[in-house]
Amino acid sequence: MKIDGKAYRTIWREGDAVVVIDQTRLPFRLETLRLTDVEATAVAIETMVVRGAPLIGATAAYGMALGMAGDASDGGLERAFQRLIRTRPTAINLHWALERMRTRLAELAPGERAGAAWRLAASIADEDVAINAGIGRNGLRLIEDLAAGKADGEPVHILTHCNAGWLATVDWGTATAPIYMAHEAGIAVHVWVDETRPRNQGAFLTAYELGHHGVPHTVIADNTGGHLMQHGMVDCVIVGTDRTTAHGDVANKIGTYLKALAAADNGVPFYVALPTPTIDRTIADGIKEIPIEQRGGAEVSEVTGRCADGRLETVRIVADGSPVANYAFDVTPARLVTALITERGVVPASAEGIASLWAG
């Protein structure tokens, strides 16, 4: 996608290093970070320099390649895998990419592993771009249907939560891919962007990328969505997911479940956009079986912003001495999901719908 007219991916190889956009610096500074070994890659994932399930998977794959460049022995392969696999527990793409890398590399002699790892990591990144473009094309049809019922010039109003944009993937995004394609096709769209506390991925990241790509949008407080839906100001909700069960339950950024409840109460379509590698077909009950990451309390008790003089400052916003809980995700039951938008098609959030993605 583009930042002020210049095309970017979120991750790319540069010689013997991997370069990523440092998302902890956005929206105030566009900076990149060079990753040169497994440990640096793992830390980048843990500290959310890179985040979003598809991008985490691609980054981990490149981390395996960096590991093989340093130590391609059987022990080196297993050490790289084990360090990266424990970085983020909820995002299934991490497991998918690392298992794919380990399985393929274990078949090769140590002397063949480094080159093969770089090639496979690049392939995983390219596949993510193609998958997200497919999500965009399939989701575009839903936006076109909504636009057909609008008066001339009236935009389709879409609410999204967290950042499932191109910054959460290698390119295009999941929830934003249909939005970008609609915008490129000349369909009038307007995006309600939840700020998404505690890390403000909506206000910081989604607003940044939509604004720099020229998509009309408005940032709102997290608790505003229900009010907008009550007043007919939201035509649909599109969110992403870090893991979806075989029966259609969806784990996404904390607060997604509340948006789904509001959408159901107001008859607003609630769509989840996801690549099929995000579907975990080994589990059925998301509430019981998906591990929910709990992150550090500082993400809730502190916030970083830009001062009037341009300095970035982190300040405490919670009363001293008050304990903080920071659950990073929640689970939206399949019954609240209108449909899943995947690169293979749009299907019901059900065991039958998901199974149909691989039928034939």
Secondary structure, DSSP 8 states (H G I E B T S, - for coil): -EETTEE--SEEEETTEEEEE-TTSTTT---EEEE-SHHHHHHHHHTTSS-SHHHHHHHHHHHHHHHHHH--SHHHHHHHHHHHHTS-SS-HHHHHHHHHHHHHHHTS-HHHHHHHHHHHHHHHHHHHHHHHHHHHHHHHHHHHHHHHTS-TT--EEEEE-S--SGGGSSSS-SSSHHHHHHHHTT--EEEEEE--TTTTHIIIIIHHHHHHHT--EEEE-GGGHHHHHHTT--SEEEE--SEEETT--EEEETTHHHHHHHHHHHT--EEEE--GGGEETT-S-HHHHS---B--THHHHEEEEE-TTS-EEEEE-S-TT-----B-EEEE-GGG-SEEEETTEEE-SSHHHHHHTT--
